[in-house]
């Protein structure tokens, strides 16, 4: 009886130890990410409409460029609402200029708020870029100097956007061919500063990570590992091409006119192995469209990369449980 009591007591102590171990943040993250409902979708483009409608069973969601509908006729907005009733839709902004030192224009925030109310997407996102300065439209997404001042300015714009639209956007890292002058922070430190000060989620563009890493001499995989895994909610994957810089060196241009390269799928696997919440992955293609079969094949490859990353999560879970068994 004493031996049985001792054994029971030992089991009780072991059970308490296991329970405490299982309640650590690291283990909770692994367990939470081991059974997630990840999704893979496609950027909505009118040129792809016929193929998208024919293959909706293979596309989990659609990302729609919000700015295309800010001044669109009512019939186009109604069509978008009809689309959102058939398949999950998210909105993606391209012109707010959240990372500008000047406040985001109220008119643009009102347009986004109105479209959000009409379409009721699952979430919305915007770039960490500035697109206008001194009354001039730059015409592309430009990277601001990475500094504490631009972190503060971006946080202010994000809170203004949240108040106007009714929801905080996911923020997206951008690609840049040149390192922004007057920067005092690394890209990862700057991005983490914005995530922390704004308490927002991240749309991690993995081709942009690859491009900036190759263009500016850092390891893209290490960059992904420097991002808080609990902040990554969505992912962009895309392709680009190498172009010659004035000094003769090669730079990777993020043009969305090419298939997703293998290193981006490697980054996707790594992200899936680390992220603690469900991931929404969106394939972007802006021109030189391939066949729908090709796009669906890239979506399938993204699902395989996600699955491999989640398998690594499960392996970590097994190792943690075995360590205290």
N, C-alpha and C positions, 0 to 999 in steps of 0.2 A: 504493500500500500504506500509505504514511504517512497519507494522507487517510482511508483506510478505518479505520486504527487509531485515528485521532483521533475519527472519528465513533463508533466502537464505544466509545471511552473516554467520550465525551460522553453516549452513551446509558446507559452504566453509571452515571455520576454522576447523571444525571437519574433513573434507576431507583432509586438509593439515596435521593435526595431525596424521590421520591414515596413510597417505602416508609416513610421517617421521618414524612412528613406523614400518611400513612394510619394511623400508629400513635399519633397523638395522641389524648388522651381525647375531644376534641370530635368527631373524625371517627369514632372507634370507636363513639361513641353514635349518630351518624347512621346508620352502616352497620348497627348492631345493630337499630335500630328500623325499618329500611326493609323488613324481611321478617318481621314478627312475626305470631304467631297470636293476634290479639285476639278476644275473645268477648263476646257480649252475652246476658244472661240476665234472669231475672225472680224477684222475691221470691215464695216459696211462700206461698200463703194458701189455706186450705180452700175458701173461696168460689170460688176460681179453678181448683180441682182438675180439674174436668171439661174445661175449656177447655185447660188445660195439657197433659193427657194426649192430647188430640185434636191438639195442635199441637207436640209435642215436636221435630219436625223443624225447627221455626223458632226453638227456644229452646236456647241452647248450654249453659246450666246453671241451677240453681235455688239461691237463697239461703233458708235455713231459719232461723227465729228459734229459737235454741237453748233459751232459757228456757221455751218452750212444752212442751219435752220433759223438763225436769229432774225433774218428778214425774209424768210421764205413765205410764199403764198399759203393761205390756210389749208388748201387741199394737200400740200406737201406735208404740213404738220399733222394733218389728219391721217395721212398715209403712214407717217412715222408712229403715230399712236396705234394704228392697226398692226403694224409690225411688232411693236412692243407687247401687244396682246398675244402674239403667236410664239415669240421667242424672247428670252431675257435680253434686255437692252441696257447698255451703260453709255453715258455721254462723256465725250472727251473734248476738252477745250484746247484751242491753239492760239488764242489772241489776247488773253487777259494780261499777260506780263506780270505774273505774281512776284517774280524776283527783281522787280524794278525798285529803284529808290523812291519813286513817286507813287502815290496811291493809285490803285486800280480804278479805272474810270467807272463811275456809278452807272452809266448807261449800259456798259457791257455786263456788269453784274446783274442789272435788272433784266437784261435779255436772257442771261443764263437762268435766273430765278424763274422767269416766265416759262421757259422751255422745260425746266425741271418739273414745274407744276403741271404742265400739259402732258408730258410723256411719262412721268413717274418712273424714272430708271432705277436700277438697283443702286448705283452710285455714280459719281461724276469725278473727273480728274482733270488736271491741268499741269503744264510744264513749269519747271523752275527756271524761267528764262525772262528776259525783258525783250520786248518787241517794238518799243517806241521810246524816244527820248527827245526832249527839247522841242516837242511838237512834230517830230519826224517819225514816220513809220519805217522801221528798219527793213522789213520785208522777210525776216527769218527769225528763228529762235536763237537769241544770242545769250551767251553765258556772262553773267555779271562778275565783277571781282569777288572772289571768295574771301569774305572778311566778316568780322563780327557785326559790322555796320549793315552789310547786306543780309545777314541772318536776321537781324532785328527788323529791317524793312520788309523782308519776306514774311516774317511772322505777323507783322501788322497787316499786310495785305491779305494773308490767309484768314485772319480773324474777321476782317471786313467782309471777305467773301462768304465766310460761314454765316455771318449775321444777315447778309443780303439774300443768300440763296437758301438758307435754312439747313445746310449740311456742309461739313468740312470736306473739301475735295481730297482725293489722293493726289500726291505730288509726284511728278515724274522727273528723274534725272535726264539731262540732255547731253547730246554729243557736241563736241567742239573740236575744230581742227587746230586751234591754237589755245594754249593755256591762257586764261583771262589775265591780263596785266593787272598789277597792283593787288594781287591776291596774297593773303597772309595765312590762309588755311588750306590744307589739302582738300581734295574733293570730298572724301569720305567724312572728314571732320566737319566740313561745311554742311553737308547733307544731314549728318547726325544732329548738328546744332539746330537745324530747321525742324527736324522731326521732333526733337525734344521740346523746343520752345513753343511749338505750335500744337503739340499733341495730335499730330495728323498721321495718316497712314501713307505708305509708299507704293507707287506704281513703278516697279524697278524695270527699266528698259535695259535688257541684257546685251543687245547689240550696241547700245550707247556705252555700256561698261566696257565691252570688248574694244570698241573704237578708241575710247579715251585711254584705255590701258596701253594699246599698241601705239597710239599717237604721242603719248606723253610719258612712256617708259615705266609703267607699273604693272603689277600682276593682276589681271582682271579677277581671277579666283580669290586672291587675297582681298580685293576690294569688296567682293560679295561677303566674305567672312567678317568684314569690319562693320557691316550693317546690322543693327539690332533685328534679330529674326522675327520678333513679335510685331514689327512695324510693316513687314512686307505682306501686302494684301493682293496685289495684282502684278502682272509681268507682261511686258511687251517683248516679242521676238520679231526679228526682221533681218534683212540682208542689206549689204552695201557693196561698194567697190573701192579698190585702191586708186588713188590719184597722186600725181606728182606735185610736190611742194616746190616753191621757188628755189629752194636750195638743192633740189634733186632727190630729196628723200621721199619715201612713200607714206601717204596718210590714208587711213581708212575712212571713207566718206559714208555716212549713214543716209542712204538715199531711198530705201524701201522699194527699190526697183529690182532686187535680186532675191534669190532663195536664201533661206536661213542657213548659215554655215554651221558646220559641226561644232566649232568652239562655243557657239551660243547654246546649243543643246547641252554641252558639257556644263556650262554655267547654270542652265536650268536645273540639271540634276543636282548640282551643288546647292542651289537655292532651295529646292524641294527637300533636301536632306537636312536643312537648317530651319526653314520656316515653321512657325508654331501654329499657324492658322491655315485655313483653306486658301488655295491659290487660284486666281482667275488669270489664265494665260491667254493673250490675244496676239494672233498673227497679223502683222501689218503688211500691207502691200499697196503701194500708191501708184503703180504704173507698170508698163511692160508686163502685163498680166499673163501668167502661164495658164495652162489648162486647169480646170477645177480639180481634176485628179491629182495634179501636182500640189495644189494647195491643201487638199485633203490628206495627201501623203505627209506633208509637213506637220499638219495637225496631229496625225497619228504618231509621228516621230516625237512630237512634244509630249504626247501622253505617255510614251515609253520612257522618256527622260524623267517625267514626273514620277512614274511608277518606280524607277530605279532609285530615285532619291528617297521616296517614302520607304522602300525596302531597307535602305540604310538606317532610317529612323527605327524600324522594327528591330533591326540587328542591335542597335544601341539599347533599345528597351530590354531585349533578351539578356544582354551583357550586364545591365544594371541589376536586373532581377536575380541573375545567377550570382552576382557578387555578394548578395546578402542572403542567398538561399542556405 
